[in-house]
Every structure is written in C-alpha cells, then in structure tokens.
Amino acid sequence: MRRKNLFLAVFVSIIGLSACAPNIEELVQEGRNFMDSENYPEAIKSFNKVLEHEPYNYDALNAKGVALLRLGNVEESVETLSEAINADTTNYKAFFNRGNAYRMLEKDQEAMLDYDYAIELQPDVVDLYLNRGAILYKYQEFDRALFDFEFALNIQPNSPLVLLNKGKAELRINNPEDAIYSFNKVIELQHENGEAHYWLGLAEIARNNIGEGCSALFTAQSLGVEGIDPVIGENCMQ
C-alpha cells in the first residue's frame, strides 16, 4: 500500500511538473506573432523564454537575431545568429540573416562568405543572389553581379527588383540595349516605378536616343525621383 501511495505521489508530481513546463512551440509561435506585428521587444522576450529551457533552439536563436537586427542592435544580432549557426550549420537562414547584419556593419567580406555558404545550402532563394550581387555591384564587379541577378531572374522571372538590378549591371558593362529591355520590363510590371524610368533614361541617352531618354527622365521626375534635376539639366535642356 505504501509503495502504491509512493508511486501515485511521484506520478502526480511528474504531471505537475509537465503542467508547469512551457510549450516551446507555442512560445516560438508567440514570438513570431510579435514579429509579424513589429513588436520586436516582446518577440525577444518570448524567444528568451524558449532559450531559458532550450539554449540551442535554432528557431528561437535565428528569430531573436532578426528581431535584434530590426531594433538596430546589430552587433548583438551577429552574436545571436552565430549561436544559431553553431546550433545548426545545415540551415541557410541564419547565414543569410547574419550576412545582412554584416552588411549593415559594412563588413562586406564577411557578408559575402555568409551568402556564399547560404547559397550552397539553399540555391533557390532569390534574395541571396540579390544581396550578394548588390555587394559585387558596389565594388564594381559588374559582370559577377550580373551573373547573380540573372540567376535570380531564372528563379523569379517577373521580379521588378531583380530586373531593375539586372538592367543597372547591364548598363555598367556598356550593354545599353539589354539594359533598356530590362528597364522596360520593370515599367511593364510597375509603371509607377520612378527608378526604372530614371535608369531607362540614362540607358537611352547612352545610345544617343536623347528624346526617348529625356522623356523617361521627365517621367521619373514626375514620379518623385530625387536628385534628378542635374541630370536633366545636363542632357535635356537646350
């Protein structure tokens, strides 16, 4: 009888402990919900609760790193995302997010390495090629940047952002014909895209099509593109 009572007491104790233990998946989802509503401080609190019980929970570490990045705590974000990578080196997301954090710190070489590794793990994510291409473009490696933008376009053929970046790289390698095609595709998809009209104007002027170029520049000006007046003054005023 005593053994039975002892077993019952232990059983009840286990049930009690289970009832008090947090539901990790629910806490992670709670944090994600806060992220969706841009309440990043509360999201971090939810993820910290997860990490108190599971210090190497990848989802919580990765999401917390993103929340810290959104709050501008970039150095802490890098540290947290590095912990996520240590917890799971087979998931591309923390590499991608840490790469973005490194870009904000202007540590472009570190960002490139993270994007390279993320692409090896998950080669079908458009943003990976866009972000890596943006770094290459920044350092005037336009051919390599164009390769990344073309690869991204194969994944997402009607992306205005990819087409715009592709056109800019094409113009930089003195291929205005292809650039014009890319910018016109952007305008076809997003007629109010002032940046596309601006770059189309530059590409047309590069081909000595002054009338078409100035028309595109005036459209860009009407759409609120800033800093365009000197370009118009130089190319379009008699």
C-alpha positions as CSV (number, residue, x, y, z in Angstrom):
1,M,0.0,0.0,0.0
2,R,2.8,2.3,0.9
3,R,4.6,1.6,-2.4
4,K,1.4,2.3,-4.2
5,N,1.0,5.6,-2.5
6,L,4.6,6.5,-3.2
7,F,4.1,5.7,-6.9
8,L,1.0,7.8,-7.0
9,A,2.8,10.7,-5.4
10,V,5.6,10.5,-7.9
11,F,3.2,10.2,-10.8
12,V,1.2,13.3,-9.6
13,S,4.5,15.2,-9.2
14,I,5.5,14.4,-12.8
15,I,2.1,15.6,-14.0
16,G,2.5,18.8,-12.0
17,L,6.0,19.5,-13.5
18,S,4.7,18.8,-17.0
19,A,1.8,21.2,-16.5
20,C,4.2,23.9,-15.4
21,A,6.7,23.4,-18.2
22,P,6.3,25.9,-21.1
23,N,5.2,24.7,-24.5
24,I,8.2,25.6,-26.6
25,E,6.5,25.5,-30.0
26,E,3.8,27.9,-28.6
27,L,6.4,30.3,-27.3
28,V,8.2,30.3,-30.6
29,Q,5.0,31.0,-32.4
30,E,4.1,33.7,-29.9
31,G,7.4,35.4,-30.7
32,R,6.8,35.1,-34.4
33,N,3.4,36.7,-34.0
34,F,5.0,39.6,-32.2
35,M,7.5,39.8,-35.1
36,D,4.6,40.0,-37.6
37,S,3.2,43.0,-35.7
38,E,6.6,44.5,-35.5
39,N,6.7,44.3,-31.7
40,Y,10.3,43.2,-31.6
41,P,10.9,43.8,-27.8
42,E,8.1,41.4,-26.9
43,A,9.2,38.9,-29.5
44,I,12.7,38.9,-27.9
45,K,11.1,38.2,-24.5
46,S,9.2,35.2,-26.0
47,F,12.4,33.8,-27.6
48,N,14.3,34.3,-24.4
49,K,11.8,32.2,-22.6
50,V,12.4,29.4,-25.1
51,L,16.2,29.8,-24.7
52,E,15.9,29.5,-20.9
53,H,14.8,25.9,-21.4
54,E,16.4,25.1,-24.7
55,P,19.6,27.2,-25.1
56,Y,20.3,25.8,-28.6
57,N,16.9,26.1,-30.1
58,Y,17.7,27.1,-33.6
59,D,14.3,28.7,-34.5
60,A,14.4,30.9,-31.4
61,L,18.0,32.0,-31.9
62,N,17.5,32.8,-35.5
63,A,14.3,34.8,-35.0
64,K,15.8,36.6,-32.0
65,G,18.8,37.6,-34.2
66,V,16.4,39.0,-36.7
67,A,14.4,40.9,-34.1
68,L,17.6,42.4,-32.7
69,L,18.6,43.4,-36.2
70,R,15.3,45.2,-36.7
71,L,15.8,47.1,-33.5
72,G,19.3,48.2,-34.7
73,N,21.2,46.1,-32.2
74,V,23.4,44.8,-35.0
75,E,26.4,43.6,-33.0
76,E,24.2,41.6,-30.7
77,S,22.3,40.3,-33.7
78,V,25.5,38.9,-35.1
79,E,26.4,37.2,-31.9
80,T,22.9,35.6,-31.6
81,L,22.9,34.5,-35.2
82,S,26.3,33.0,-34.7
83,E,24.9,31.0,-31.9
84,A,22.1,29.8,-34.2
85,I,24.7,28.7,-36.8
86,N,26.6,26.8,-34.1
87,A,23.3,25.1,-33.2
88,D,22.6,24.0,-36.8
89,T,25.1,24.5,-39.7
90,T,22.7,22.9,-42.2
91,N,20.1,25.7,-42.3
92,Y,20.7,28.6,-44.6
93,K,18.5,31.2,-42.8
94,A,20.9,32.2,-40.0
95,F,23.8,32.5,-42.5
96,F,21.5,34.8,-44.7
97,N,20.4,36.9,-41.7
98,R,23.9,37.2,-40.4
99,G,25.1,38.2,-43.8
100,N,22.5,41.0,-43.8
101,A,23.8,42.1,-40.3
102,Y,27.4,42.2,-41.6
103,R,26.3,44.4,-44.5
104,M,24.8,46.8,-42.0
105,L,28.2,46.9,-40.3
106,E,29.8,47.4,-43.7
107,K,31.7,44.1,-43.2
108,D,31.1,43.1,-46.8
109,Q,33.7,40.3,-47.0
110,E,32.1,38.6,-44.0
111,A,28.7,39.1,-45.6
112,M,29.8,37.6,-48.9
113,L,31.1,34.5,-47.1
114,D,27.8,34.0,-45.4
115,Y,25.8,34.5,-48.6
116,D,28.2,32.0,-50.4
117,Y,27.6,29.4,-47.7
118,A,23.8,30.0,-47.7
119,I,23.6,29.6,-51.4
120,E,25.4,26.2,-51.1
121,L,22.8,25.1,-48.6
122,Q,19.8,26.6,-50.4
123,P,20.5,27.6,-54.0
124,D,16.9,28.6,-54.9
125,V,16.5,31.8,-52.7
126,V,16.2,34.9,-54.8
127,D,17.3,37.3,-52.0
128,L,20.6,35.5,-51.6
129,Y,21.6,36.3,-55.2
130,L,20.2,39.8,-55.0
131,N,22.2,40.7,-51.8
132,R,25.4,39.1,-53.0
133,G,25.0,40.8,-56.3
134,A,24.5,44.1,-54.6
135,I,27.9,43.8,-52.8
136,L,29.6,42.8,-56.1
137,Y,27.9,45.8,-57.8
138,K,29.1,48.1,-55.0
139,Y,32.7,47.0,-55.7
140,Q,32.2,47.5,-59.5
141,E,32.4,43.8,-60.2
142,F,29.5,44.3,-62.6
143,D,30.0,41.0,-64.6
144,R,29.8,38.9,-61.5
145,A,26.9,41.0,-60.2
146,L,25.0,40.4,-63.5
147,F,25.6,36.7,-63.2
148,D,23.9,36.7,-59.8
149,F,21.0,38.9,-61.0
150,E,20.5,36.6,-64.0
151,F,20.5,33.5,-61.7
152,A,17.9,35.2,-59.5
153,L,15.8,36.0,-62.6
154,N,15.8,32.3,-63.5
155,I,14.2,31.6,-60.2
156,Q,11.7,34.6,-60.2
157,P,11.3,35.7,-63.9
158,N,8.9,38.6,-63.2
159,S,10.6,40.2,-60.3
160,P,10.8,44.0,-60.8
161,L,13.6,44.3,-58.3
162,V,15.7,41.6,-60.0
163,L,15.0,43.1,-63.4
164,L,16.0,46.6,-62.2
165,N,19.3,45.4,-60.7
166,K,20.0,43.3,-63.9
167,G,19.5,46.4,-66.1
168,K,21.8,48.5,-63.9
169,A,24.5,45.9,-64.2
170,E,24.0,45.6,-68.0
171,L,24.3,49.4,-68.3
172,R,27.5,49.4,-66.3
173,I,29.1,46.9,-68.7
174,N,28.2,49.1,-71.6
175,N,25.3,47.0,-72.8
176,P,22.5,49.6,-73.0
177,E,20.4,47.6,-75.4
178,D,19.8,44.8,-72.9
179,A,19.5,47.3,-70.1
180,I,16.7,49.1,-71.9
181,Y,14.9,45.8,-72.3
182,S,15.2,45.1,-68.6
183,F,14.1,48.6,-67.6
184,N,11.1,48.4,-69.9
185,K,10.1,45.1,-68.4
186,V,10.2,46.7,-65.0
187,I,7.9,49.5,-66.2
188,E,5.6,47.0,-67.8
189,L,5.2,45.3,-64.4
190,Q,5.3,48.5,-62.3
191,H,4.5,51.6,-64.4
192,E,5.0,53.9,-61.4
193,N,8.5,52.7,-60.7
194,G,10.4,56.0,-60.9
195,E,13.8,54.4,-60.5
196,A,13.2,52.3,-63.6
197,H,12.2,55.3,-65.7
198,Y,15.3,57.1,-64.4
199,W,17.7,54.3,-65.4
200,L,15.8,53.8,-68.7
201,G,16.5,57.5,-69.4
202,L,20.2,57.0,-68.8
203,A,20.3,53.9,-71.0
204,E,18.5,55.7,-73.9
205,I,20.9,58.6,-73.6
206,A,23.8,56.2,-73.6
207,R,22.6,55.1,-77.0
208,N,22.3,58.7,-78.1
209,N,18.5,58.5,-78.1
210,I,18.2,61.9,-76.4
211,G,14.5,62.4,-77.0
212,E,13.5,59.0,-75.5
213,G,16.0,59.4,-72.7
214,C,14.7,62.8,-71.7
215,S,11.1,61.7,-71.9
216,A,11.9,58.9,-69.4
217,L,13.8,61.2,-67.1
218,F,10.9,63.7,-67.1
219,T,8.6,60.8,-66.1
220,A,11.0,59.8,-63.3
221,Q,11.0,63.4,-62.1
222,S,7.2,63.5,-62.1
223,L,7.2,60.3,-60.0
224,G,9.3,62.0,-57.3
225,V,12.8,60.6,-58.0
226,E,15.2,62.8,-56.1
227,G,18.5,64.2,-57.4
228,I,17.4,64.1,-61.0
229,D,17.5,67.8,-61.8
230,P,21.2,68.0,-62.6
231,V,20.9,65.0,-65.0
232,I,18.0,66.7,-66.8
233,G,19.8,70.0,-66.9
234,E,22.9,68.4,-68.4
235,N,21.2,66.3,-71.0
236,C,17.7,67.7,-71.8
237,M,17.9,71.5,-71.7
238,Q,18.6,73.5,-74.9
